[in-house]
Amino acid sequence: MTRALALVLALLPALALAVDLSKTQRAEIEARIKPYSQSCAAGDASCSGAAAQPEVAAARSGEDVYNAACMACHTTGAAGAPMLGDVDAWAARMEKGIEALYASGVNGVAGTGMIARGGCMDCSDEEIHAAVDYMVNSSQ
Ligand code: HEC
């Protein structure tokens, strides 16, 4: 009797660990399969937000992205944004190289009104790069 009790007591931590592990694993597995369990047809009212987006959306052109996300500041010069068509302002920026400007488009410019992706959080890096190209090419 005492030996059996001792055995159970000795095994308890191992049992607790096993339960703990499987809980963690369960959570991980649930998180992993979640994206696939949320399937829905386009236009379905139960689809919302990113889940409703087709997996491979056609990339928008630089001009489209500019008009949708960048124009608000870069057409008006709001908060000191270099304006579209301002050759001097963009020439000065271009001295840093196009890669630096791409990085500013994607990451924003810390401490300024230039927020990451110009606020277009569903824009891909490529779409932001295209918008930067459009702005630079329209300002030479
Ligand atoms: C909320 C206003 C705002 C929006 C929206 C905005 N910008 Fe800007 N942007 C700024 C400001 C302000 C600056 C100047 C930052 C500075 O002082 O260097 C700037 C600067 C830039 C620069 C130059 C950065 C550098 O390193 O010299 C690029 C490139 C740029 N924006 C790209 C974009 C693109 C692409 C979009 C749209 C996807 C966008 N911006 C949307 C405000 C904005």
Residues whose N, C-alpha, C, O or C-beta is under 5 A from the ligand:
A	BS01	HEC	V65 A69 C70 C73 A78 A79 G80 A81 P82 R93 A100 L101 S104 G105 V109 T112 G113 M114 I115 R117 G118 C120 I128 A131 V132
